[in-house]
Amino acid sequence: MSKLTDFEMEVYAFIKAQGEVPVSNLPKRMWGAIPKLTNSGRVKTYKRPTVPWASKKQKFVKAIEE
């Protein structure tokens, strides 16, 4: 597994504490760490509708338990 910086570990801890969180609800400075966390297998990103009748989907991120 690749080494993560302190900031990336902080982002991972934040996502893990929140559970399932929309990416748009994360602080903007944390958005850059999501690709590396996804590639290292610590978080999972996916799209789903926020309300049942909406056709538009929003991107969510969720921590994968180790």
N, C-alpha and C positions, 0 to 999 in steps of 0.2 A: 504494500500500500504506500502511496506517495505521502511525503511529509506535508503537513499543513502548517501554515503560519498561525501566529497567535490570533490574528484578526479572523481568519477562516474558521478557527475553532470557536471564536466568539459568535460568529454568524451561525454555525452549526448548533451551538448551545441555545441560541435565541430561537431558531426554528424548532428545535426539539422541545423547548419549553412551551411554545405556542401550539404545537401539534400541526394540524393542517392549516396553512395560511396562504392567502392569495399573494402573489409576488408583488402586486401593486400596493399591498399593505405593509410591505417591508420598507425600512428606511432606504432611501435611494443609494446611499453609500455601500449598502450590503448587497446590492444587485450583482456587482462584479464578481463576488465570490461564489455565486450559485453554479456557474459552469464547472469550476474545479471540484466543488463538492459533489456534483452529479457524476463527473468522470471518475471520481475516487469511490463512488458507490455509497456515499453517506446520506444523500438525499435523493428523492424521486420527484420529478416534475411531470405534470400532466394537465390537461385542459378538461374542464367540465363546466356546464351551465350553472350559474349561481342561483337562478330561479327556474322552476320547471317549465314555464311558458316562454322563456327566452330562447332564441335561436343562437345568440351570441355566447361564446364560451370564454372563460377567463382562466389564466394559467395559475395553477396552485403548486405549492412545494410542500413536501412532507419528509420528515426525517425518517430514515430507515433504522430500526432498532438493531443494535449489534449484540 
